[in-house]
Amino acid sequence: MTKRATYVLYALPLLFLAAFFFYPLAAILRESFAPEGQWTFDGIGATLARPFFWRVLWFTTWQAALSMGLTLLLGLPLAYLFARYEFRGKTILRALTTIPFVMPTVVVAAAFTTLLGGNGVVNQGLQTVLGLDSPPLEIMQTIWVILLAHVFYNVSVVVRTVGGFWANLNPRLEEAAGVLGASPWRRFRLVTLPLLLPSVAAAGLLVFLFCFTSFGVILILGGARFSTLEVEIYRQAVNLFNLPVAAFLSLVQVVITFAVMVVYTRIQARAGLPLDLRPQSATQRQASGWGERFIVAGGLVTMIGLLLAPLVSLVWRSFTLGDAAFTLDFYQALAVNPRGSAFFVPPIVAVRNSLLIALSTVVLSLFLGLISAYLLARRRSRWTAVLDPIFLLPLGTSAVTLGFGYIIAMGSLRTSLLLIPIAHTLIAAPFVVRTLLPILRSLDPRLREAAAVMGASPLQVWWEVDAPILWRAVLVGAVFAFTISLGEFGATLLISRPDLPTMPVVIYRALSQPGLLNYGQALAMSTILMVVSAIGLIFIERFRLEESEF
């Protein structure tokens, strides 16, 4: 391959970002400051003067901060259990902690509705036991169910990030402090905690970012009472068609999320400083004594109860909704179109749409992700140091903001079938890059040189040398892209056509409409989406390379 062809190939990801990421963001900026073609700050000043803006910004911030605190409160003890103890079924349980994180937000919202709603499993059980006529637990559309859902959704971030680091800390540091007379609490506070702080801060900032940009959970579980910036962008753009206000809210969210990402990358760099780390086989042990066994068992039971109860409730109610002890009616109803309208297709059509879009996303994400990873894996220079964070920028932008940018920037293209897989690719491609990049950077260049000396063409070199080493990482990246595309909700809700919905959009529509059939179809579709996502996670756990970084 000639140098010119190589440069053209490397330019493709940058051109893709320029056309479908930076251009929509520039359109948002233009709509914020020049809604009528002339630059002015009058509209922004009017928005800043309205109490609703500060109310939405304040709620978005404090609920994210409180969700982060509660997630750390639950996640740190679980991280300690996984870091310091060895017990049967540990690998499976660690995978179970990750299932909620890969669940689409609409599925999480549906799961909590089946568990804690007025007709949920908990309320029905309490009514039966206590002989009550009305549900005793009414927390739907309150801040409490939002916080519970956020903790459920993000606890795996803490367990994975902090627990993985904690498991490799040298336990002799604490032992030395104990020999000097320090109590267990003093050893933790003065020795272990300072070493853990960078990873704890990094995990906390990630959780804050996810909760700050929360959309599906707030929209479905919070109802009309609560609104984050993400939800308000959607309402202003779609319900009120107030594009300048929606654009300014998007701009505010982009600035804040980018600022959080800058702090996160700096903290992550501190967490990467060299320490006296040990393999997990040398730092973990079996629980000894009844006290330790009770602590480990209690922590694991709490984790299983919190993480699996909503998901099990979702599956159970999808088969038992109504008066029937067990029924497949709601799954069979997915193929029915009672309205007979082109704009209200049978829900099963959404499965086809989601699969086709997900497959398109996989192809596009792998193509662009491979090129981007090879570009970044070249000899490190000033340019690669700049490009690395640029390729990660879409992760710092909310999906709703991205979808709104397409509405105001793409004109007639916003109704094109191609726009949804393009939006999904922007979100999925960074995961593909982070999966492939460590493998490419560790690849010995002498292997390629030896193959070239033996007369292999560049394509043969890639096929015989790179491909056998990369194939597992490529599979993991493909599954990541497929799962992310299946569950993407925020951008899809704004840019999908009514006659071509995806599975998350159909679930949201069904949950938003009255009637047992609509609710049952939403639960059935959510269960299908949950099972597919869980299978994808199991596949990732099976083929994930330890060198991968996300």
C-alpha positions as CSV (number, residue, x, y, z in Angstrom):
1,M,0.0,0.0,0.0
2,T,1.4,3.4,-1.0
3,K,1.9,6.2,1.5
4,R,-0.9,8.2,-0.2
5,A,-3.3,5.3,0.1
6,T,-2.3,4.9,3.7
7,Y,-2.9,8.6,4.5
8,V,-6.3,8.4,2.8
9,L,-7.3,5.4,4.8
10,Y,-6.2,7.0,8.1
11,A,-8.2,10.1,7.2
12,L,-11.5,8.2,7.0
13,P,-12.1,8.1,10.8
14,L,-11.3,11.8,11.1
15,L,-13.6,12.7,8.2
16,F,-16.3,10.6,9.8
17,L,-15.9,12.5,13.1
18,A,-15.8,15.8,11.3
19,A,-19.1,15.1,9.4
20,F,-21.1,13.3,12.0
21,F,-19.8,14.6,15.3
22,F,-18.1,18.0,15.1
23,Y,-20.5,19.4,12.5
24,P,-23.6,18.6,14.5
25,L,-22.0,20.1,17.6
26,A,-21.1,23.2,15.5
27,A,-24.8,23.4,14.5
28,I,-25.8,23.3,18.1
29,L,-23.3,26.2,18.8
30,R,-24.8,28.2,15.9
31,E,-28.3,27.5,17.1
32,S,-27.4,28.7,20.6
33,F,-25.7,32.0,19.6
34,A,-27.2,32.7,16.1
35,P,-30.7,31.3,15.9
36,E,-31.7,33.8,13.3
37,G,-28.5,33.9,11.4
38,Q,-26.9,36.8,13.4
39,W,-24.8,36.2,16.5
40,T,-26.5,37.4,19.6
41,F,-26.6,36.5,23.3
42,D,-30.1,37.7,23.9
43,G,-31.6,34.2,23.8
44,I,-29.0,32.8,26.1
45,G,-29.5,35.7,28.5
46,A,-33.2,35.0,28.6
47,T,-32.6,31.3,29.3
48,L,-30.2,32.1,32.1
49,A,-32.8,34.5,33.6
50,R,-35.5,31.7,33.7
51,P,-35.7,29.8,37.0
52,F,-36.4,26.5,35.2
53,F,-32.8,26.5,33.8
54,W,-31.2,26.7,37.2
55,R,-33.7,24.3,38.6
56,V,-32.9,21.7,36.0
57,L,-29.2,22.2,36.3
58,W,-29.3,22.0,40.1
59,F,-31.4,18.8,40.0
60,T,-29.2,17.2,37.3
61,T,-26.1,17.9,39.4
62,W,-27.2,17.0,42.9
63,Q,-29.0,13.8,41.9
64,A,-25.8,12.7,40.0
65,A,-23.7,13.5,43.0
66,L,-26.0,11.7,45.4
67,S,-26.2,8.7,43.1
68,M,-22.4,8.6,42.9
69,G,-22.2,8.7,46.7
70,L,-24.7,5.9,47.2
71,T,-23.0,3.8,44.4
72,L,-19.6,4.2,46.1
73,L,-21.2,3.3,49.5
74,L,-22.5,0.0,48.2
75,G,-19.7,-0.7,45.6
76,L,-16.6,-0.2,47.8
77,P,-17.5,-3.1,50.3
78,L,-18.3,-5.3,47.3
79,A,-15.0,-4.3,45.6
80,Y,-13.2,-5.3,48.8
81,L,-14.9,-8.7,48.9
82,F,-13.9,-9.4,45.3
83,A,-10.4,-8.0,45.8
84,R,-9.4,-9.8,49.0
85,Y,-11.4,-13.1,49.2
86,E,-11.5,-16.2,47.1
87,F,-14.8,-18.0,47.0
88,R,-16.7,-20.5,44.9
89,G,-18.5,-19.0,41.9
90,K,-16.5,-15.8,42.1
91,T,-16.1,-15.5,38.3
92,I,-19.8,-15.9,37.6
93,L,-20.8,-13.4,40.3
94,R,-18.3,-10.9,38.9
95,A,-20.0,-11.3,35.6
96,L,-23.4,-10.9,37.2
97,T,-22.4,-7.5,38.6
98,T,-21.7,-6.3,35.0
99,I,-25.1,-7.4,33.6
100,P,-27.0,-4.3,34.8
101,F,-24.4,-2.0,33.3
102,V,-24.9,-3.4,29.8
103,M,-28.6,-3.3,30.1
104,P,-30.4,-0.7,28.0
105,T,-31.8,2.1,30.3
106,V,-35.4,1.3,29.1
107,V,-35.0,-2.3,30.3
108,V,-33.7,-1.1,33.7
109,A,-36.7,1.2,34.0
110,A,-39.1,-1.6,33.0
111,A,-37.4,-3.9,35.5
112,F,-37.9,-1.5,38.4
113,T,-41.5,-0.9,37.4
114,T,-42.2,-4.6,37.6
115,L,-40.4,-4.8,41.0
116,L,-41.6,-1.7,42.8
117,G,-44.5,-0.4,40.8
118,G,-48.1,-0.4,42.1
119,N,-48.7,-3.8,40.5
120,G,-45.1,-4.9,41.0
121,V,-43.9,-8.0,42.7
122,V,-43.0,-6.3,46.0
123,N,-46.3,-4.5,46.4
124,Q,-48.3,-7.6,45.5
125,G,-46.4,-9.7,48.0
126,L,-46.9,-7.1,50.7
127,Q,-50.6,-6.8,49.9
128,T,-51.0,-10.6,50.2
129,V,-49.0,-10.9,53.4
130,L,-50.5,-7.9,55.1
131,G,-54.1,-8.2,53.7
132,L,-54.1,-4.7,52.2
133,D,-56.4,-3.4,49.5
134,S,-53.9,-0.9,48.0
135,P,-50.1,-1.0,47.4
136,P,-48.3,0.1,50.6
137,L,-45.1,1.1,48.8
138,E,-45.4,4.1,46.5
139,I,-42.0,5.1,45.3
140,M,-42.5,5.2,41.6
141,Q,-42.0,8.7,40.1
142,T,-40.0,9.7,43.2
143,I,-36.4,10.5,43.6
144,W,-35.9,7.3,45.5
145,V,-36.6,5.0,42.6
146,I,-34.3,7.1,40.4
147,L,-31.5,6.7,42.9
148,L,-32.1,3.0,43.3
149,A,-32.0,2.6,39.5
150,H,-28.8,4.6,39.2
151,V,-27.1,2.5,41.9
152,F,-28.3,-0.7,40.3
153,Y,-27.0,0.5,36.9
154,N,-23.5,1.7,38.0
155,V,-22.3,-0.4,40.9
156,S,-20.4,-2.6,38.5
157,V,-18.2,0.4,37.6
158,V,-17.0,0.6,41.2
159,V,-16.6,-3.1,41.6
160,R,-14.6,-3.4,38.4
161,T,-12.5,-0.3,38.6
162,V,-11.7,-0.2,42.3
163,G,-11.8,-3.9,42.9
164,G,-9.4,-4.7,40.1
165,F,-6.9,-2.2,41.4
166,W,-7.4,-3.2,45.1
167,A,-6.8,-6.9,44.2
168,N,-3.3,-6.1,43.1
169,L,-2.2,-4.0,46.1
170,N,0.5,-5.5,48.1
171,P,-1.1,-6.7,51.4
172,R,2.3,-6.5,53.2
173,L,1.9,-2.7,53.4
174,E,-1.0,-3.1,55.7
175,E,0.7,-5.9,57.5
176,A,3.8,-3.7,58.2
177,A,1.5,-1.0,59.7
178,G,-0.1,-3.7,61.9
179,V,3.3,-4.8,63.2
180,L,3.9,-1.2,64.2
181,G,0.6,-1.3,66.3
182,A,-1.9,0.3,63.9
183,S,-5.5,-0.8,64.3
184,P,-7.4,-2.3,61.3
185,W,-9.2,1.0,60.7
186,R,-6.0,3.0,61.1
187,R,-4.2,0.7,58.6
188,F,-7.0,1.2,56.1
189,R,-7.3,5.0,56.6
190,L,-3.5,5.7,56.5
191,V,-2.2,3.0,54.1
192,T,-4.8,1.5,51.9
193,L,-7.2,4.4,51.3
194,P,-4.5,6.9,50.0
195,L,-3.4,4.2,47.5
196,L,-7.0,3.6,46.4
197,L,-8.1,7.2,46.2
198,P,-7.2,7.7,42.5
199,S,-9.2,4.6,41.4
200,V,-12.0,5.5,43.7
201,A,-12.1,9.1,42.3
202,A,-12.0,7.8,38.8
203,A,-14.8,5.4,39.3
204,G,-16.8,8.1,41.1
205,L,-16.4,10.5,38.3
206,L,-17.5,7.9,35.7
207,V,-20.6,7.2,37.8
208,F,-21.3,10.9,38.1
209,L,-21.0,11.3,34.4
210,F,-23.4,8.5,33.6
211,C,-25.9,9.8,36.1
212,F,-25.5,13.4,35.0
213,T,-26.4,12.4,31.4
214,S,-29.2,10.0,32.6
215,F,-32.1,9.9,30.2
216,G,-34.2,6.7,30.1
217,V,-34.3,6.2,33.8
218,I,-35.4,9.8,34.5
219,L,-37.9,9.9,31.6
220,I,-39.6,6.6,32.5
221,L,-39.2,6.3,36.2
222,G,-39.2,10.0,37.1
223,G,-42.2,11.0,35.1
224,A,-43.0,14.7,34.5
225,R,-41.9,15.7,38.0
226,F,-38.2,15.3,37.4
227,S,-36.0,16.5,34.5
228,T,-32.3,16.4,33.9
229,L,-30.6,18.4,31.2
230,E,-30.8,15.4,29.0
231,V,-34.5,15.0,29.5
232,E,-35.1,18.7,29.1
233,I,-33.2,18.8,25.8
234,Y,-35.6,16.1,24.5
235,R,-38.7,17.9,25.8
236,Q,-37.6,21.3,24.5
237,A,-36.7,19.9,21.0
238,V,-39.5,17.4,20.5
239,N,-42.4,18.4,22.6
240,L,-42.1,22.2,22.5
241,F,-39.9,22.5,19.4
242,N,-37.9,25.3,21.2
243,L,-34.7,24.7,19.3
244,P,-32.6,27.6,20.7
245,V,-33.3,26.6,24.3
246,A,-32.6,23.0,23.5
247,A,-29.4,24.0,21.8
248,F,-28.2,26.0,24.7
249,L,-29.0,23.2,27.2
250,S,-27.0,20.8,24.9
251,L,-24.1,23.2,24.9
252,V,-24.1,23.5,28.7
253,Q,-24.2,19.7,29.0
254,V,-21.3,19.3,26.5
255,V,-19.1,21.8,28.4
256,I,-19.8,20.1,31.8
257,T,-19.3,16.6,30.6
258,F,-16.1,17.5,28.8
259,A,-14.8,19.1,32.0
260,V,-15.6,16.0,33.9
261,M,-13.8,13.9,31.3
262,V,-10.7,16.1,31.6
263,V,-10.6,15.6,35.3
264,Y,-11.2,11.9,34.9
265,T,-8.3,11.4,32.5
266,R,-5.9,13.3,34.8
267,I,-7.0,11.1,37.8
268,Q,-6.7,8.0,35.7
269,A,-3.1,9.0,34.8
270,R,-2.4,9.3,38.5
271,A,-3.9,5.8,39.0
272,G,-1.5,4.5,36.4
273,L,1.6,5.5,38.4
274,P,3.9,2.6,39.3
275,L,3.2,0.9,42.6
276,D,4.3,-2.3,44.3
277,L,1.6,-4.5,42.8
278,R,1.2,-8.2,43.3
279,P,-0.7,-10.9,41.4
280,Q,-4.2,-11.6,42.7
281,S,-3.2,-15.2,43.6
282,A,-0.9,-13.7,46.2
283,T,-3.3,-11.1,47.6
284,Q,-6.5,-13.2,47.9
285,R,-7.5,-15.8,50.5
286,Q,-10.3,-17.9,51.7
287,A,-12.6,-16.5,54.4
288,S,-11.5,-17.9,57.8
289,G,-13.7,-18.0,60.9
290,W,-17.4,-17.5,61.2
291,G,-17.1,-13.7,61.3
292,E,-15.4,-13.4,57.9
293,R,-17.7,-16.0,56.4
294,F,-20.7,-14.1,57.6
295,I,-19.4,-10.8,56.1
296,V,-18.6,-12.4,52.8
297,A,-21.9,-14.2,52.6
298,G,-23.9,-11.2,53.7
299,G,-22.2,-9.0,51.1
300,L,-22.8,-11.4,48.3
301,V,-26.5,-12.0,49.3
302,T,-27.0,-8.2,49.3
303,M,-25.4,-7.9,45.9
304,I,-27.4,-10.7,44.4
305,G,-30.6,-9.3,45.9
306,L,-30.1,-5.8,44.6
307,L,-28.7,-6.7,41.2
308,L,-30.8,-9.7,40.3
309,A,-34.2,-8.9,41.9
310,P,-35.3,-6.3,39.3
311,L,-34.2,-8.5,36.4
312,V,-35.8,-11.7,37.8
313,S,-38.9,-9.6,38.5
314,L,-39.0,-8.4,34.9
315,V,-38.8,-11.9,33.5
316,W,-41.4,-13.3,35.9
317,R,-43.9,-10.6,35.3
318,S,-43.6,-10.9,31.5
319,F,-45.0,-14.4,31.9
320,T,-47.5,-13.9,34.7
321,L,-49.0,-10.4,34.1
322,G,-52.7,-10.3,34.5
323,D,-54.7,-13.1,36.1
324,A,-52.9,-16.0,34.4
325,A,-50.4,-18.2,36.4
326,F,-48.3,-18.5,33.3
327,T,-48.9,-17.2,29.8
328,L,-47.0,-16.5,26.5
329,D,-49.7,-14.2,25.3
330,F,-47.6,-11.1,25.5
331,Y,-44.8,-12.6,23.5
332,Q,-47.2,-13.8,20.9
333,A,-48.8,-10.3,20.8
334,L,-45.4,-8.9,19.6
335,A,-46.4,-10.0,16.1
336,V,-49.8,-8.3,16.3
337,N,-50.6,-4.9,14.9
338,P,-53.9,-3.9,16.4
339,R,-53.9,-0.4,15.0
340,G,-53.2,-1.4,11.4
341,S,-51.3,1.8,10.7
342,A,-48.0,2.2,8.9
343,F,-46.9,4.3,11.8
344,F,-47.7,1.7,14.4
345,V,-46.0,-1.5,13.1
346,P,-46.1,-4.8,15.0
347,P,-43.5,-4.7,17.8
348,I,-41.7,-7.7,16.3
349,V,-40.7,-5.5,13.4
350,A,-38.6,-3.5,15.9
351,V,-36.6,-6.6,16.5
352,R,-35.8,-6.9,12.8
353,N,-34.9,-3.2,12.7
354,S,-32.7,-3.4,15.7
355,L,-30.8,-6.4,14.4
356,L,-30.2,-4.8,11.0
357,I,-29.1,-1.5,12.6
358,A,-26.9,-3.4,15.0
359,L,-25.2,-5.5,12.3
360,S,-24.6,-2.3,10.2
361,T,-23.1,-0.7,13.3
362,V,-20.8,-3.6,13.9
363,V,-19.5,-3.4,10.3
364,L,-19.0,0.3,10.4
365,S,-17.5,0.3,13.9
366,L,-15.0,-2.4,13.2
367,F,-14.0,-0.7,9.9
368,L,-13.4,2.7,11.5
369,G,-12.2,1.3,14.8
370,L,-9.5,-0.9,13.2
371,I,-8.2,2.1,11.2
372,S,-8.3,4.4,14.2
373,A,-6.5,1.8,16.4
374,Y,-3.7,1.3,13.8
375,L,-3.3,5.0,13.5
376,L,-3.0,5.4,17.3
377,A,-0.7,2.3,17.6
378,R,1.9,3.8,15.3
379,R,5.1,5.2,16.8
380,R,3.8,7.6,19.5
381,S,4.2,11.2,18.7
382,R,2.6,14.6,19.3
383,W,-0.1,13.8,16.8
384,T,-1.2,10.5,18.3
385,A,-1.3,12.1,21.7
386,V,-3.8,14.6,20.3
387,L,-5.8,12.1,18.3
388,D,-6.2,9.6,21.2
389,P,-8.6,11.8,23.2
390,I,-10.3,13.1,20.0
391,F,-11.4,9.5,19.1
392,L,-12.9,9.3,22.7
393,L,-14.8,12.6,22.5
394,P,-18.1,10.9,21.5
395,L,-18.1,9.1,24.8
396,G,-18.2,12.5,26.6
397,T,-21.2,13.7,24.6
398,S,-24.7,12.6,25.5
399,A,-26.7,10.6,23.0
400,V,-29.6,13.0,23.2
401,T,-27.3,15.9,22.4
402,L,-25.9,14.0,19.5
403,G,-29.4,13.2,18.2
404,F,-30.5,16.8,18.6
405,G,-27.5,17.9,16.7
406,Y,-28.6,15.7,13.8
407,I,-32.0,17.3,13.9
408,I,-30.8,20.8,13.3
409,A,-27.7,20.0,11.2
410,M,-28.7,17.2,8.8
411,G,-31.7,18.6,7.0
412,S,-33.5,15.9,5.0
413,L,-30.8,13.4,5.9
414,R,-32.2,13.2,9.4
415,T,-35.0,10.9,8.1
416,S,-32.5,8.7,6.3
417,L,-32.2,5.1,7.5
418,L,-28.4,5.5,7.5
419,L,-28.4,8.1,10.2
420,I,-29.2,5.7,13.1
421,P,-26.3,3.2,12.5
422,I,-24.0,6.3,12.0
423,A,-25.1,7.6,15.4
424,H,-24.7,4.2,17.0
425,T,-21.2,3.9,15.4
426,L,-20.1,7.1,17.0
427,I,-21.0,5.7,20.4
428,A,-19.7,2.1,19.8
429,A,-16.4,2.9,17.8
430,P,-14.5,4.2,20.9
431,F,-15.1,0.8,22.6
432,V,-13.7,-1.0,19.6
433,V,-10.7,1.3,19.6
434,R,-10.0,0.7,23.3
435,T,-10.3,-3.0,22.8
436,L,-7.9,-3.3,19.8
437,L,-5.4,-0.6,20.8
438,P,-3.5,-2.4,23.6
439,I,-3.1,-5.5,21.4
440,L,-1.7,-3.5,18.5
441,R,0.7,-1.6,20.7
442,S,2.0,-4.8,22.2
443,L,2.5,-6.4,18.7
444,D,6.2,-7.1,18.0
445,P,7.0,-5.2,14.7
446,R,9.7,-7.8,13.9
447,L,7.0,-10.3,13.1
448,R,5.8,-8.1,10.3
449,E,9.3,-7.4,9.1
450,A,10.1,-11.1,9.0
451,A,7.0,-11.8,6.9
452,A,7.9,-9.0,4.5
453,V,11.4,-10.2,4.1
454,M,10.0,-13.6,3.1
455,G,8.2,-11.9,0.2
456,A,4.7,-11.4,1.7
457,S,2.6,-8.5,0.4
458,P,1.2,-6.0,2.9
459,L,-2.2,-7.7,2.8
460,Q,-0.6,-11.1,3.3
461,V,1.4,-9.7,6.3
462,W,-1.8,-8.4,7.8
463,W,-3.6,-11.7,7.2
464,E,-0.8,-14.0,8.4
465,V,0.6,-11.9,11.3
466,D,-1.9,-9.4,12.6
467,A,-5.2,-11.2,12.1
468,P,-4.5,-14.3,14.1
469,I,-3.4,-12.1,17.1
470,L,-6.3,-9.6,16.7
471,W,-9.3,-12.0,16.1
472,R,-10.3,-12.3,19.7
473,A,-10.2,-8.6,20.3
474,V,-12.1,-8.0,17.1
475,L,-14.8,-10.4,18.3
476,V,-15.0,-8.6,21.7
477,G,-15.2,-5.3,19.9
478,A,-17.9,-6.6,17.6
479,V,-20.0,-7.8,20.5
480,F,-19.6,-4.5,22.3
481,A,-20.8,-2.6,19.2
482,F,-23.7,-5.0,18.7
483,T,-24.9,-4.8,22.3
484,I,-24.5,-1.0,22.5
485,S,-26.4,-0.6,19.3
486,L,-29.3,-2.8,20.4
487,G,-29.8,-0.8,23.6
488,E,-29.1,2.7,22.4
489,F,-32.1,4.9,23.3
490,G,-31.4,8.6,23.6
491,A,-30.2,9.5,20.1
492,T,-32.5,6.9,18.4
493,L,-35.6,8.3,20.1
494,L,-34.9,11.7,18.4
495,I,-33.9,10.6,14.9
496,S,-35.8,7.3,14.3
497,R,-38.8,7.3,12.0
498,P,-42.2,6.4,13.5
499,D,-42.6,3.5,11.0
500,L,-39.1,2.1,11.7
501,P,-38.7,2.0,15.5
502,T,-36.0,0.0,17.3
503,M,-36.6,-2.2,20.3
504,P,-35.9,0.4,23.0
505,V,-38.2,2.9,21.3
506,V,-41.0,0.4,21.1
507,I,-40.5,-0.4,24.8
508,Y,-40.7,3.3,25.7
509,R,-43.9,3.7,23.6
510,A,-45.6,0.7,25.1
511,L,-44.7,1.8,28.7
512,S,-46.0,5.3,27.9
513,Q,-49.5,4.0,26.8
514,P,-52.3,2.7,29.0
515,G,-53.6,-0.9,28.8
516,L,-52.5,-4.3,30.0
517,L,-51.5,-5.4,26.4
518,N,-49.1,-2.5,25.9
519,Y,-47.5,-3.1,29.3
520,G,-47.2,-6.8,28.7
521,Q,-45.6,-6.2,25.3
522,A,-43.1,-3.8,26.8
523,L,-42.1,-6.4,29.4
524,A,-41.8,-9.2,26.8
525,M,-39.7,-7.0,24.5
526,S,-37.6,-5.9,27.5
527,T,-37.0,-9.5,28.5
528,I,-35.8,-10.4,25.0
529,L,-33.5,-7.4,24.9
530,M,-32.1,-8.3,28.4
531,V,-31.4,-11.9,27.4
532,V,-29.6,-10.8,24.2
533,S,-27.5,-8.2,26.2
534,A,-26.6,-10.8,28.8
535,I,-25.5,-13.3,26.1
536,G,-23.3,-10.6,24.7
537,L,-21.8,-10.0,28.1
538,I,-21.1,-13.6,28.6
539,F,-19.4,-13.8,25.2
540,I,-17.3,-10.7,26.1
541,E,-16.2,-12.3,29.5
542,R,-15.3,-15.5,27.7
543,F,-13.1,-13.9,25.0
544,R,-11.9,-10.7,26.8
545,L,-8.2,-10.3,26.8
546,E,-6.7,-9.1,30.1
547,E,-4.7,-6.6,28.2
548,S,-7.8,-4.8,27.0
549,E,-8.5,-1.4,28.4
550,F,-11.8,0.5,28.4
